[in-house]
Amino acid sequence: MTEARETRIKRMKMRSMRRGIKEMDLILTAYADRHLSSMDEAGLDTYDALLHENDQDLYQWVTGQARPPARLAELIADIAQTFQK
């Protein structure tokens, strides 16, 4: 059974808010609120995959302390840019 788009977005917003590190809660919640509803299915797939990554790794990628994996690099750059605004 396929998850409805609205349900999927709600689930990902909740997962964005309930991370392990408060900084990632704030960063991902702001990004999700601004961008998820306008993403296409491929973008949602990539964001969903990102939500399975470790918070310490995500924080280092978003803050530029470490290089993200190529499959997430574009999304991480967009998140970092949104965070800096």
N, CA, C and O atoms as a GROMACS GRO file, in nm:
protein
  340
    1MET      N    1   0.084  -0.118   0.000
    1MET     CA    2   0.000   0.000   0.000
    1MET      C    3   0.088   0.124   0.000
    1MET      O    4   0.185   0.131   0.075
    2THR      N    5   0.056   0.220  -0.082
    2THR     CA    6   0.134   0.341  -0.097
    2THR      C    7   0.086   0.447   0.002
    2THR      O    8  -0.033   0.464   0.024
    3GLU      N    9   0.182   0.516   0.058
    3GLU     CA   10   0.152   0.624   0.152
    3GLU      C   11   0.105   0.748   0.075
    3GLU      O   12   0.168   0.787  -0.023
    4ALA      N   13  -0.004   0.808   0.119
    4ALA     CA   14  -0.054   0.929   0.054
    4ALA      C   15   0.047   1.042   0.071
    4ALA      O   16   0.117   1.049   0.172
    5ARG      N   17   0.055   1.130  -0.028
    5ARG     CA   18   0.152   1.240  -0.025
    5ARG      C   19   0.140   1.324   0.103
    5ARG      O   20   0.240   1.352   0.168
    6GLU      N   21   0.018   1.363   0.139
    6GLU     CA   22   0.000   1.446   0.259
    6GLU      C   23   0.045   1.373   0.385
    6GLU      O   24   0.106   1.434   0.473
    7THR      N   25   0.017   1.246   0.394
    7THR     CA   26   0.059   1.165   0.508
    7THR      C   27   0.211   1.155   0.513
    7THR      O   28   0.271   1.166   0.619
    8ARG      N   29   0.271   1.135   0.397
    8ARG     CA   30   0.416   1.124   0.389
    8ARG      C   31   0.483   1.254   0.435
    8ARG      O   32   0.580   1.251   0.511
    9ILE      N   33   0.432   1.366   0.389
    9ILE     CA   34   0.489   1.496   0.427
    9ILE      C   35   0.472   1.518   0.578
    9ILE      O   36   0.566   1.565   0.643
   10LYS      N   37   0.357   1.486   0.632
   10LYS     CA   38   0.336   1.500   0.777
   10LYS      C   39   0.434   1.413   0.855
   10LYS      O   40   0.491   1.457   0.955
   11ARG      N   41   0.454   1.289   0.809
   11ARG     CA   42   0.549   1.199   0.875
   11ARG      C   43   0.690   1.256   0.871
   11ARG      O   44   0.761   1.253   0.972
   12MET      N   45   0.731   1.306   0.757
   12MET     CA   46   0.866   1.359   0.745
   12MET      C   47   0.883   1.487   0.827
   12MET      O   48   0.991   1.510   0.882
   13LYS      N   49   0.780   1.570   0.835
   13LYS     CA   50   0.788   1.689   0.920
   13LYS      C   51   0.806   1.648   1.066
   13LYS      O   52   0.884   1.709   1.139
   14MET      N   53   0.733   1.546   1.108
   14MET     CA   54   0.745   1.499   1.247
   14MET      C   55   0.885   1.443   1.272
   14MET      O   56   0.944   1.470   1.376
   15ARG      N   57   0.936   1.367   1.178
   15ARG     CA   58   1.073   1.312   1.194
   15ARG      C   59   1.177   1.422   1.192
   15ARG      O   60   1.283   1.408   1.253
   16SER      N   61   1.149   1.531   1.122
   16SER     CA   62   1.240   1.646   1.119
   16SER      C   63   1.245   1.714   1.255
   16SER      O   64   1.349   1.765   1.296
   17MET      N   65   1.131   1.715   1.326
   17MET     CA   66   1.122   1.781   1.456
   17MET      C   67   1.178   1.696   1.570
   17MET      O   68   1.220   1.750   1.672
   18ARG      N   69   1.178   1.567   1.553
   18ARG     CA   70   1.214   1.476   1.662
   18ARG      C   71   1.345   1.404   1.632
   18ARG      O   72   1.348   1.282   1.616
   19ARG      N   73   1.450   1.480   1.625
   19ARG     CA   74   1.583   1.425   1.600
   19ARG      C   75   1.651   1.395   1.734
   19ARG      O   76   1.585   1.398   1.838
   20GLY      N   77   1.778   1.367   1.732
   20GLY     CA   78   1.851   1.343   1.856
   20GLY      C   79   1.924   1.466   1.906
   20GLY      O   80   1.954   1.477   2.025
   21ILE      N   81   1.953   1.557   1.815
   21ILE     CA   82   2.027   1.679   1.849
   21ILE      C   83   1.935   1.798   1.827
   21ILE      O   84   1.874   1.811   1.721
   22LYS      N   85   1.924   1.885   1.926
   22LYS     CA   86   1.834   2.001   1.919
   22LYS      C   87   1.863   2.088   1.797
   22LYS      O   88   1.771   2.138   1.733
   23GLU      N   89   1.991   2.106   1.764
   23GLU     CA   90   2.028   2.188   1.649
   23GLU      C   91   1.968   2.131   1.521
   23GLU      O   92   1.920   2.206   1.436
   24MET      N   93   1.972   1.999   1.507
   24MET     CA   94   1.916   1.937   1.386
   24MET      C   95   1.764   1.945   1.388
   24MET      O   96   1.702   1.956   1.282
   25ASP      N   97   1.702   1.939   1.506
   25ASP     CA   98   1.557   1.961   1.516
   25ASP      C   99   1.522   2.097   1.454
   25ASP      O  100   1.432   2.106   1.371
   26LEU      N  101   1.593   2.199   1.495
   26LEU     CA  102   1.566   2.335   1.449
   26LEU      C  103   1.592   2.352   1.300
   26LEU      O  104   1.510   2.408   1.228
   27ILE      N  105   1.705   2.302   1.255
   27ILE     CA  106   1.743   2.316   1.114
   27ILE      C  107   1.647   2.242   1.023
   27ILE      O  108   1.595   2.298   0.926
   28LEU      N  109   1.622   2.115   1.053
   28LEU     CA  110   1.538   2.034   0.965
   28LEU      C  111   1.390   2.074   0.973
   28LEU      O  112   1.319   2.065   0.874
   29THR      N  113   1.344   2.117   1.090
   29THR     CA  114   1.206   2.163   1.101
   29THR      C  115   1.184   2.286   1.014
   29THR      O  116   1.084   2.295   0.942
   30ALA      N  117   1.276   2.381   1.021
   30ALA     CA  118   1.264   2.502   0.938
   30ALA      C  119   1.266   2.466   0.790
   30ALA      O  120   1.186   2.518   0.713
   31TYR      N  121   1.356   2.377   0.751
   31TYR     CA  122   1.365   2.337   0.611
   31TYR      C  123   1.238   2.265   0.566
   31TYR      O  124   1.182   2.296   0.461
   32ALA      N  125   1.193   2.170   0.646
   32ALA     CA  126   1.074   2.092   0.611
   32ALA      C  127   0.952   2.183   0.596
   32ALA      O  128   0.874   2.168   0.501
   33ASP      N  129   0.935   2.276   0.689
   33ASP     CA  130   0.821   2.366   0.682
   33ASP      C  131   0.822   2.451   0.556
   33ASP      O  132   0.717   2.481   0.499
   34ARG      N  133   0.940   2.490   0.511
   34ARG     CA  134   0.952   2.577   0.394
   34ARG      C  135   0.946   2.502   0.261
   34ARG      O  136   0.901   2.559   0.161
   35HIS      N  137   0.990   2.376   0.258
   35HIS     CA  138   1.014   2.313   0.129
   35HIS      C  139   0.941   2.184   0.097
   35HIS      O  140   0.918   2.155  -0.020
   36LEU      N  141   0.903   2.105   0.196
   36LEU     CA  142   0.849   1.972   0.164
   36LEU      C  143   0.725   1.976   0.077
   36LEU      O  144   0.713   1.895  -0.015
   37SER      N  145   0.634   2.066   0.104
   37SER     CA  146   0.508   2.067   0.028
   37SER      C  147   0.528   2.098  -0.120
   37SER      O  148   0.443   2.062  -0.202
   38SER      N  149   0.638   2.164  -0.154
   38SER     CA  150   0.662   2.197  -0.295
   38SER      C  151   0.757   2.099  -0.365
   38SER      O  152   0.785   2.114  -0.484
   39MET      N  153   0.807   1.999  -0.293
   39MET     CA  154   0.900   1.902  -0.353
   39MET      C  155   0.826   1.801  -0.440
   39MET      O  156   0.712   1.765  -0.413
   40ASP      N  157   0.895   1.756  -0.545
   40ASP     CA  158   0.841   1.647  -0.625
   40ASP      C  159   0.872   1.515  -0.554
   40ASP      O  160   0.936   1.514  -0.448
   41GLU      N  161   0.826   1.405  -0.610
   41GLU     CA  162   0.843   1.274  -0.546
   41GLU      C  163   0.990   1.237  -0.529
   41GLU      O  164   1.028   1.179  -0.427
   42ALA      N  165   1.074   1.269  -0.628
   42ALA     CA  166   1.216   1.238  -0.617
   42ALA      C  167   1.280   1.317  -0.503
   42ALA      O  168   1.362   1.264  -0.429
   43GLY      N  169   1.241   1.443  -0.489
   43GLY     CA  170   1.292   1.525  -0.379
   43GLY      C  171   1.249   1.471  -0.244
   43GLY      O  172   1.328   1.468  -0.150
   44LEU      N  173   1.123   1.428  -0.236
   44LEU     CA  174   1.075   1.369  -0.111
   44LEU      C  175   1.149   1.239  -0.080
   44LEU      O  176   1.178   1.210   0.037
   45ASP      N  177   1.178   1.160  -0.183
   45ASP     CA  178   1.255   1.036  -0.162
   45ASP      C  179   1.392   1.067  -0.105
   45ASP      O  180   1.438   0.999  -0.013
   46THR      N  181   1.458   1.169  -0.159
   46THR     CA  182   1.591   1.206  -0.112
   46THR      C  183   1.584   1.257   0.032
   46THR      O  184   1.668   1.222   0.114
   47TYR      N  185   1.486   1.341   0.061
   47TYR     CA  186   1.471   1.394   0.196
   47TYR      C  187   1.441   1.280   0.295
   47TYR      O  188   1.493   1.279   0.407
   48ASP      N  189   1.358   1.186   0.254
   48ASP     CA  190   1.326   1.071   0.338
   48ASP      C  191   1.453   0.991   0.367
   48ASP      O  192   1.473   0.947   0.480
   49ALA      N  193   1.538   0.972   0.268
   49ALA     CA  194   1.665   0.902   0.288
   49ALA      C  195   1.754   0.979   0.385
   49ALA      O  196   1.821   0.919   0.470
   50LEU      N  197   1.756   1.111   0.373
   50LEU     CA  198   1.836   1.194   0.461
   50LEU      C  199   1.793   1.176   0.607
   50LEU      O  200   1.876   1.178   0.697
   51LEU      N  201   1.664   1.160   0.630
   51LEU     CA  202   1.612   1.144   0.766
   51LEU      C  203   1.661   1.015   0.834
   51LEU      O  204   1.649   1.001   0.956
   52HIS      N  205   1.714   0.923   0.756
   52HIS     CA  206   1.768   0.799   0.813
   52HIS      C  207   1.915   0.812   0.851
   52HIS      O  208   1.973   0.718   0.906
   53GLU      N  209   1.976   0.925   0.822
   53GLU     CA  210   2.117   0.946   0.853
   53GLU      C  211   2.135   0.986   1.000
   53GLU      O  212   2.042   1.035   1.064
   54ASN      N  213   2.253   0.964   1.049
   54ASN     CA  214   2.291   0.997   1.186
   54ASN      C  215   2.296   1.149   1.205
   54ASN      O  216   2.348   1.221   1.119
   55ASP      N  217   2.244   1.198   1.316
   55ASP     CA  218   2.242   1.342   1.343
   55ASP      C  219   2.380   1.406   1.347
   55ASP      O  220   2.399   1.518   1.298
   56GLN      N  221   2.476   1.337   1.406
   56GLN     CA  222   2.611   1.394   1.412
   56GLN      C  223   2.667   1.415   1.271
   56GLN      O  224   2.730   1.517   1.243
   57ASP      N  225   2.643   1.319   1.184
   57ASP     CA  226   2.688   1.332   1.045
   57ASP      C  227   2.614   1.446   0.976
   57ASP      O  228   2.675   1.530   0.910
   58LEU      N  229   2.481   1.449   0.992
   58LEU     CA  230   2.402   1.555   0.930
   58LEU      C  231   2.449   1.693   0.974
   58LEU      O  232   2.464   1.783   0.891
   59TYR      N  233   2.473   1.709   1.101
   59TYR     CA  234   2.516   1.840   1.152
   59TYR      C  235   2.649   1.881   1.091
   59TYR      O  236   2.667   1.996   1.051
   60GLN      N  237   2.742   1.787   1.082
   60GLN     CA  238   2.873   1.818   1.022
   60GLN      C  239   2.858   1.851   0.874
   60GLN      O  240   2.927   1.940   0.824
   61TRP      N  241   2.771   1.783   0.803
   61TRP     CA  242   2.750   1.812   0.661
   61TRP      C  243   2.688   1.949   0.643
   61TRP      O  244   2.734   2.028   0.560
   62VAL      N  245   2.582   1.979   0.720
   62VAL     CA  246   2.510   2.105   0.704
   62VAL      C  247   2.598   2.224   0.741
   62VAL      O  248   2.587   2.331   0.680
   63THR      N  249   2.683   2.207   0.840
   63THR     CA  250   2.769   2.318   0.884
   63THR      C  251   2.900   2.324   0.808
   63THR      O  252   2.983   2.411   0.835
   64GLY      N  253   2.921   2.234   0.715
   64GLY     CA  254   3.041   2.237   0.632
   64GLY      C  255   3.164   2.179   0.697
   64GLY      O  256   3.275   2.197   0.646
   65GLN      N  257   3.148   2.109   0.807
   65GLN     CA  258   3.263   2.049   0.876
   65GLN      C  259   3.308   1.920   0.809
   65GLN      O  260   3.422   1.877   0.827
   66ALA      N  261   3.220   1.858   0.732
   66ALA     CA  262   3.252   1.734   0.662
   66ALA      C  263   3.177   1.735   0.528
   66ALA      O  264   3.075   1.801   0.514
   67ARG      N  265   3.230   1.661   0.433
   67ARG     CA  266   3.168   1.652   0.301
   67ARG      C  267   3.056   1.547   0.304
   67ARG      O  268   3.078   1.434   0.349
   68PRO      N  269   2.937   1.584   0.256
   68PRO     CA  270   2.827   1.487   0.254
   68PRO      C  271   2.846   1.386   0.141
   68PRO      O  272   2.921   1.411   0.048
   69PRO      N  273   2.778   1.272   0.150
   69PRO     CA  274   2.784   1.176   0.039
   69PRO      C  275   2.722   1.240  -0.086
   69PRO      O  276   2.632   1.323  -0.077
   70ALA      N  277   2.771   1.200  -0.202
   70ALA     CA  278   2.728   1.260  -0.328
   70ALA      C  279   2.577   1.254  -0.347
   70ALA      O  280   2.517   1.348  -0.399
   71ARG      N  281   2.514   1.145  -0.304
   71ARG     CA  282   2.369   1.130  -0.324
   71ARG      C  283   2.287   1.230  -0.245
   71ARG      O  284   2.170   1.254  -0.277
   72LEU      N  285   2.347   1.291  -0.141
   72LEU     CA  286   2.276   1.388  -0.058
   72LEU      C  287   2.335   1.529  -0.069
   72LEU      O  288   2.283   1.622  -0.008
   73ALA      N  289   2.440   1.546  -0.147
   73ALA     CA  290   2.514   1.673  -0.150
   73ALA      C  291   2.426   1.792  -0.190
   73ALA      O  292   2.434   1.898  -0.127
   74GLU      N  293   2.345   1.777  -0.292
   74GLU     CA  294   2.261   1.889  -0.337
   74GLU      C  295   2.158   1.928  -0.230
   74GLU      O  296   2.137   2.046  -0.205
   75LEU      N  297   2.096   1.830  -0.170
   75LEU     CA  298   1.998   1.856  -0.065
   75LEU      C  299   2.064   1.919   0.057
   75LEU      O  300   2.010   2.013   0.115
   76ILE      N  301   2.178   1.869   0.096
   76ILE     CA  302   2.251   1.925   0.211
   76ILE      C  303   2.287   2.070   0.184
   76ILE      O  304   2.274   2.155   0.272
   77ALA      N  305   2.333   2.101   0.063
   77ALA     CA  306   2.367   2.239   0.028
   77ALA      C  307   2.244   2.329   0.037
   77ALA      O  308   2.253   2.442   0.084
   78ASP      N  309   2.129   2.279  -0.007
   78ASP     CA  310   2.005   2.356   0.001
   78ASP      C  311   1.964   2.379   0.147
   78ASP      O  312   1.920   2.488   0.183
   79ILE      N  313   1.977   2.276   0.228
   79ILE     CA  314   1.945   2.289   0.371
   79ILE      C  315   2.039   2.389   0.436
   79ILE      O  316   1.994   2.474   0.514
   80ALA      N  317   2.166   2.381   0.407
   80ALA     CA  318   2.265   2.472   0.466
   80ALA      C  319   2.234   2.616   0.425
   80ALA      O  320   2.243   2.708   0.507
   81GLN      N  321   2.197   2.636   0.300
   81GLN     CA  322   2.164   2.771   0.251
   81GLN      C  323   2.039   2.824   0.321
   81GLN      O  324   2.035   2.941   0.360
   82THR      N  325   1.938   2.741   0.337
   82THR     CA  326   1.816   2.780   0.406
   82THR      C  327   1.845   2.816   0.551
   82THR      O  328   1.792   2.913   0.604
   83PHE      N  329   1.930   2.736   0.615
   83PHE     CA  330   1.966   2.756   0.755
   83PHE      C  331   2.038   2.890   0.774
   83PHE      O  332   2.021   2.956   0.877
   84GLN      N  333   2.118   2.930   0.675
   84GLN     CA  334   2.197   3.053   0.687
   84GLN      C  335   2.115   3.179   0.661
   84GLN      O  336   2.162   3.289   0.689
   85LYS      N  337   1.994   3.164   0.607
   85LYS     CA  338   1.910   3.281   0.574
   85LYS      C  339   1.850   3.341   0.699
   85LYS      O  340   1.776   3.440   0.691
   0.00000   0.00000   0.00000
